[in-house]
Amino acid sequence: MSEQLASDMRQLIADPARVITAPAVLDRLSHDFYWYSPILHPQLVNKQGDIAVQPVNVEEILAVLRFAGQHEIPVTTRGAGTGNYGQCVPLHGGIILDLSLMDKLESVTQDGVAICQPGLRLGALETEARTRGWELRMYPSTLVKASVGGFLCGGSGGIGSVAHGGLRDFDTVRAFEVVTMEDEPRVVLHEGAAVHEILHAWGTNGILTRIWFALTPAIAWIQIAIAFDGYDKAFDFAESIAVGAEWIKRLVTVFEWSIPSFFTPVKQVVREGKSIVLLMIATDQLASLREAAQSAGGEVTFTGAYDGPRTQPLLSDYTWNHTTLWAMKADPSWTYLQCGFSPTECREQFRKLRERFGEEFLFHIEFMKNGEGVVIPGAIPVVRFTTPERLQEMIDYCRAIGVFVANPHVNYLEDGGRFRPDNIQLRVKQKYDPRGLLNPGKMVSFHKETLEVETAQ
């Protein structure tokens, strides 16, 4: 299949070099950071596409999808491959559509909306936007490598979410054009509320080709690390900064010990046995922040200007899901969960989890604003993996005590925590991809057979 398919694709793509069959490259393009999960690793390690295609324009995407549809060939879209859930891993072979060469920033409007292609790296957008007086509203800890399109299809929030919410909030994603997998593929503009039909759907119901992404005015930021004698003190202080309207912040993260011990490249900011808070705050608030930290019993162990994605050290490299990476480097038995704690009951939830799981469950809190404007203690706790049953027990217990869990150990949308209860994404899948060829297997509520029966009736 691969040789004939590659030959067919070379008839559709202007440069044959952009049709890839080399096994090592195919293996790389078929995987992301799914191995963060000890559950997903054995499921996905041997999955691979038959070929990869790197289009450079919409016309080539339309041609590839038209051919794939006619021949019932699966198509799995890939951004930069920085996801952690196997979003871009092809479960049924077929074509990997690598959008990394569609990476142009077309313009930034006067009111701060970036118009760009999906392969544009977020770090490049942040750098260019700041030269024009703008910056990203939020971004993942994989800022330098992650693509805009991949972030929209597989991400949810990140650094900046404490002020600007997640990708689905406050009209951050203004619009995008998406290519469908209908009998005759077409380009459809989604704007306003319609973007939620496609956002965070892992490329299962359309392929982004052009994006309108809202920015925010750039601010001079300072990075700060503060050590506290215990987790409770660290959390109380971090919460006061996160919810305090007087503070201009981009990042508020708190870790209980022993998570900071994993951060060996920045060991100078860590204090043995102490919890730590990492912040990005407006530079002109540094003096006030120092005073507040001292009053709360904290020790400021580091301050340094943020000068863009290449800042060294970049403290955000130790936050969000990069925290899990550092933990796994220290001890491969660590993995993670994605949680949302109650802003009013979180301390009781912390107590119950500590009582039930002890040091198997280490607290790592990322404060973020929800769609209603309430700052909540989101969390990416580092958890010890022993057995699948014990991991499931942690998930079940969290949910039983009111802690939201987006399960990062499944390879489908519905239990990943970002599938919309109104089934908009599913309905659009049925409309735009009725044969189920886009990233098949990742939206388990879609059943091609059921759709065929309903159509026949």
C-alpha positions in Angstrom: 0.0 0.0 0.0 2.7 2.5 1.0 4.6 2.5 -2.3 1.5 2.9 -4.4 0.1 5.5 -2.0 3.3 7.4 -2.1 3.3 7.4 -5.9 -0.3 8.6 -5.9 0.5 11.4 -3.5 3.5 12.6 -5.6 1.0 13.3 -8.4 -0.8 15.7 -6.1 2.1 17.4 -4.3 4.3 19.9 -6.2 7.5 18.7 -4.6 7.9 14.9 -4.3 10.3 15.4 -1.4 7.3 16.4 0.7 5.9 12.9 0.4 7.8 11.0 3.1 8.3 7.2 3.4 11.5 6.9 5.3 10.7 4.6 8.3 12.6 6.6 10.9 10.9 9.9 9.9 7.5 8.2 9.7 8.0 6.9 13.2 8.8 10.3 14.5 5.9 12.0 12.7 3.5 9.3 13.9 4.1 10.0 17.6 3.9 12.7 20.3 4.6 12.7 24.0 2.0 9.9 24.6 4.7 8.1 26.7 4.0 10.5 29.6 1.3 7.9 30.3 2.3 4.4 31.3 -1.2 3.3 30.1 -0.9 4.8 26.6 2.7 3.8 26.0 2.1 0.1 25.2 -1.1 0.9 23.3 0.5 3.4 20.9 4.2 2.7 20.7 3.9 0.5 17.5 1.3 2.6 15.8 2.5 4.3 12.6 1.2 6.0 9.4 1.9 4.5 6.0 3.2 7.8 4.5 3.5 11.4 5.6 2.6 14.4 3.4 3.7 18.0 4.0 1.4 20.3 2.2 2.2 24.0 1.7 -1.2 25.4 0.8 -4.9 24.7 1.0 -5.1 23.4 -2.6 -2.7 20.6 -1.7 -4.7 19.7 1.4 -8.0 19.6 -0.6 -6.3 17.3 -3.2 -5.0 14.9 -0.5 -8.4 14.8 1.3 -10.3 14.3 -2.0 -8.0 11.3 -2.9 -8.2 9.9 0.6 -11.9 10.1 0.6 -12.3 8.4 -2.7 -10.1 5.5 -1.6 -11.3 5.3 2.1 -7.8 6.1 3.5 -7.5 7.5 7.0 -5.9 10.9 7.5 -4.3 12.0 10.8 -3.3 15.6 11.0 -0.1 16.6 12.9 1.0 19.9 14.3 4.4 20.0 16.1 3.7 16.8 18.0 4.0 18.3 21.5 0.8 16.8 22.8 0.7 14.2 25.6 -2.3 12.1 24.8 -1.5 10.5 21.4 -3.7 13.0 19.6 -1.7 12.7 16.4 -0.9 9.0 16.6 -2.5 7.2 13.7 -4.4 4.2 15.0 -5.2 2.8 11.6 -2.2 3.8 9.4 -3.0 5.8 6.4 -1.7 9.4 5.7 -0.1 11.6 8.2 -0.8 15.2 7.2 2.1 17.2 8.6 1.2 20.9 8.6 4.6 22.2 9.8 5.4 23.9 6.5 2.3 26.0 6.6 3.8 28.3 9.1 3.3 31.9 7.9 2.1 34.8 10.0 0.0 36.8 7.5 -0.6 39.9 9.7 -1.4 41.3 13.1 -4.4 43.6 12.9 -4.6 47.0 14.6 -6.7 45.6 17.4 -4.3 42.7 18.1 -5.5 39.7 16.2 -2.9 37.4 14.6 -3.9 36.0 11.2 -1.7 32.9 10.6 -1.4 29.4 9.2 -1.7 26.4 11.6 2.0 25.4 11.5 3.2 28.7 12.9 5.2 28.1 16.1 3.8 29.8 19.2 7.3 30.9 20.2 7.8 32.6 16.8 4.4 34.3 17.2 5.2 35.5 20.7 8.5 36.9 19.6 7.1 38.7 16.6 4.0 39.9 18.4 6.1 41.5 21.2 8.0 43.6 18.6 4.6 45.0 17.6 3.4 45.7 21.2 1.4 42.5 21.6 1.9 39.1 23.1 0.1 35.8 23.4 -2.8 35.6 25.8 -1.8 32.2 26.9 0.5 29.4 25.8 1.7 25.9 26.8 5.0 25.2 28.5 6.1 23.9 25.1 6.0 27.5 23.8 9.1 27.2 21.6 8.0 24.1 19.7 4.2 24.0 19.8 2.2 25.2 16.8 -0.8 27.4 16.8 -3.0 24.8 15.1 -1.9 22.0 17.3 -2.6 24.2 20.4 -6.1 24.9 19.2 -6.9 21.3 18.3 -5.2 19.6 21.3 -4.5 22.2 24.0 -6.7 24.0 26.6 -4.6 26.8 28.3 -1.3 27.5 29.9 0.9 30.4 30.9 -1.4 33.5 30.8 -4.6 31.6 31.7 -4.6 33.0 35.2 -5.5 36.3 33.5 -7.1 35.4 30.2 -8.7 32.0 30.8 -8.4 29.1 28.4 -8.6 28.8 24.6 -12.3 28.5 24.7 -12.8 31.6 26.8 -13.2 35.3 26.1 -13.1 35.1 22.3 -9.4 34.3 22.2 -10.0 32.2 19.0 -11.9 34.6 16.8 -12.2 32.5 13.7 -10.6 29.9 11.5 -11.0 28.2 8.1 -11.3 24.4 8.2 -11.1 21.8 5.4 -13.8 19.1 5.5 -13.6 15.4 4.6 -16.9 15.3 2.7 -17.4 13.7 -0.7 -16.1 16.9 -2.1 -13.9 18.6 0.5 -14.4 22.3 1.0 -13.1 25.2 3.0 -15.5 26.4 5.7 -15.2 29.6 7.8 -16.0 29.2 11.4 -16.3 32.4 13.5 -17.7 33.4 16.9 -19.4 30.6 18.7 -19.0 28.3 15.7 -15.3 27.8 16.5 -16.4 25.5 19.4 -17.5 22.9 16.8 -13.8 22.3 16.0 -11.7 23.5 19.0 -10.0 20.7 20.9 -11.3 17.9 18.6 -7.9 16.5 17.8 -8.4 16.9 14.0 -11.3 14.4 14.1 -13.8 16.6 12.4 -11.9 19.1 10.2 -8.4 20.4 9.4 -7.5 24.0 10.3 -5.8 26.0 7.5 -6.1 29.6 8.6 -6.5 31.1 12.1 -7.6 34.4 13.6 -6.0 34.3 17.1 -6.5 37.2 19.6 -3.4 38.7 21.4 -3.1 41.0 24.3 -1.0 44.2 24.9 2.6 43.3 25.8 3.8 43.8 29.3 7.3 43.9 30.8 7.4 40.7 32.9 9.6 39.6 35.8 10.0 35.9 36.8 10.1 35.2 40.5 10.7 32.0 42.6 9.6 32.0 46.3 10.3 29.2 48.8 8.0 28.4 51.7 8.3 26.1 54.7 5.2 24.1 53.8 2.7 23.5 51.1 -0.2 25.2 52.9 1.7 28.5 53.3 2.9 28.3 49.6 -0.7 27.7 48.4 -2.2 30.5 50.5 0.3 33.0 49.1 -0.1 31.8 45.5 -3.8 32.0 45.8 -3.7 35.5 47.2 -1.7 36.6 44.1 -3.9 34.6 41.7 -7.2 36.1 42.9 -5.9 39.5 43.9 -7.2 42.0 41.3 -4.3 44.4 42.1 -1.7 42.0 40.7 -0.9 41.9 37.0 0.2 38.3 36.5 0.9 35.8 33.7 1.8 32.7 35.8 1.0 31.6 39.3 2.2 28.1 40.1 2.8 26.2 43.4 4.5 22.9 44.0 4.8 20.9 47.2 8.0 19.2 48.0 9.4 17.0 46.6 8.5 18.2 43.1 11.0 21.1 43.2 13.8 18.5 43.8 13.2 17.4 40.2 14.2 20.8 38.7 17.9 20.1 38.6 18.8 22.8 35.9 17.5 25.5 38.2 18.5 24.0 41.5 19.7 27.4 42.7 16.0 28.5 43.0 15.1 25.5 45.1 15.4 25.1 48.9 15.7 21.6 50.3 12.4 20.4 51.8 10.5 23.5 50.9 7.5 24.2 48.6 8.0 26.7 45.9 5.9 29.3 44.1 6.9 30.3 40.5 5.4 33.6 39.2 5.5 35.9 36.2 4.3 39.4 37.3 4.5 42.9 36.0 8.0 44.2 36.4 6.8 47.4 38.1 5.2 45.3 40.8 8.4 43.5 41.9 9.0 45.6 45.0 5.4 45.1 46.2 5.6 41.4 45.5 8.8 41.1 47.5 7.2 42.8 50.5 4.1 40.5 50.2 6.2 37.4 50.0 8.2 38.4 53.1 5.1 39.1 55.0 3.8 35.7 54.2 7.0 34.0 55.4 8.4 33.3 51.9 12.0 33.6 50.7 12.5 35.1 47.3 15.2 32.8 45.8 15.2 34.2 42.2 14.2 37.1 40.1 14.9 37.6 36.4 13.4 39.5 33.5 11.3 37.6 30.8 12.8 38.5 27.5 10.8 36.2 25.3 10.8 32.4 24.6 14.6 32.2 24.7 15.0 33.6 28.2 17.4 31.6 30.3 16.4 30.3 32.7 12.8 30.3 31.6 10.8 29.3 34.7 7.7 28.4 32.7 9.8 25.4 31.5 9.1 23.9 34.9 5.4 24.5 35.0 2.2 23.1 33.5 3.0 19.7 31.9 6.7 20.3 31.8 6.6 19.6 35.5 5.7 16.0 34.7 8.6 15.7 32.3 11.1 16.7 35.0 9.5 14.3 37.5 9.8 11.4 34.9 13.4 12.3 34.3 14.1 12.0 38.0 12.1 8.8 38.4 10.2 7.1 35.5 7.5 5.8 37.9 6.0 9.2 38.1 3.1 10.2 35.8 0.3 12.8 36.1 -3.3 13.7 36.2 -5.1 16.8 35.0 -7.5 18.2 37.7 -9.6 21.1 38.6 -10.2 21.8 42.3 -13.0 23.8 43.9 -12.0 27.4 44.6 -13.9 27.2 47.9 -13.4 23.6 49.0 -9.9 22.9 47.7 -8.2 22.8 51.1 -10.6 20.0 52.2 -10.0 18.2 48.9 -6.3 18.5 49.5 -6.7 17.0 53.0 -8.7 14.1 51.8 -6.3 13.3 48.9 -3.3 13.5 51.2 -5.0 11.2 53.8 -5.9 8.7 51.1 -2.8 8.6 48.9 0.0 10.2 50.9 3.2 10.9 48.9 1.8 8.9 45.9 -0.1 12.2 45.0 2.0 15.4 44.9 0.3 18.7 44.6 1.1 20.9 41.6 -1.3 23.8 41.2 -1.7 26.0 38.1 -4.1 28.9 38.8 -6.3 29.8 35.9 -9.5 31.8 35.2 -12.5 30.0 34.0 -15.1 31.2 31.5 -17.1 32.9 34.2 -14.1 35.0 35.3 -13.5 33.0 38.5 -9.9 32.1 39.3 -9.7 28.4 40.1 -6.9 26.1 41.3 -6.3 23.9 38.3 -3.8 21.2 38.8 -1.4 18.8 37.1 -0.6 16.6 40.1 2.4 14.3 39.9 1.3 10.8 40.8 3.2 7.6 41.4 2.2 4.9 39.0 2.2 1.3 40.4 -0.8 -0.4 38.7 -3.5 0.7 36.3 -6.0 -0.1 39.0 -4.4 2.2 41.5 -4.2 5.0 39.0 -7.9 4.5 38.2 -8.6 4.5 42.0 -7.0 8.0 42.2 -9.2 9.2 39.3 -12.3 7.8 40.8 -11.6 9.2 44.2 -10.9 12.7 42.9 -14.2 12.7 41.1 -16.0 11.3 44.2 -14.8 14.3 46.2 -15.7 16.9 43.6 -12.3 17.2 41.9 -12.7 17.4 38.1 -10.4 15.1 36.2 -9.5 15.2 32.5 -8.1 11.8 32.1 -4.7 12.0 30.2 -4.4 8.2 30.1 -7.1 7.6 27.4 -6.6 8.1 23.7 -10.1 9.5 22.9 -11.8 12.8 23.4 -14.8 11.9 25.5 -13.0 11.0 28.8 -10.2 13.5 28.1 -12.4 16.1 29.8 -12.7 18.6 27.0 -15.6 17.0 25.0 -18.6 19.3 25.0 -21.7 17.9 26.6 -23.9 19.4 23.8 -22.2 17.1 21.3 -21.4 19.9 18.9 -18.1 18.3 17.9 -19.8 14.9 17.3 -22.5 16.5 15.1 -19.9 18.3 13.0 -18.0 15.0 12.7 -21.1 13.4 11.3 -21.5 16.3 8.9 -17.9 17.0 7.8 -16.4 13.5 8.0 -19.3 11.0 7.6 -17.0 8.2 6.6 -14.9 8.6 9.8 -11.6 9.0 8.0 -10.2 11.9 10.0 -8.1 10.6 12.9 -10.3 7.5 13.3 -10.7 6.0 16.7 -10.2 9.2 18.7 -14.0 10.1 18.9 -15.5 7.0 20.3 -19.1 8.3 20.3 -19.0 8.5 16.5 -20.1 5.3 14.9 -20.0 5.1 11.1 -22.4 2.1 11.0 -25.0 3.9 13.0 -24.8 6.9 10.7 -25.2 4.7 7.6 -28.3 3.1 9.1 -29.8 6.4 10.0 -29.1 7.8 6.5 -30.7 4.7 4.9 -33.8 5.3 7.0 
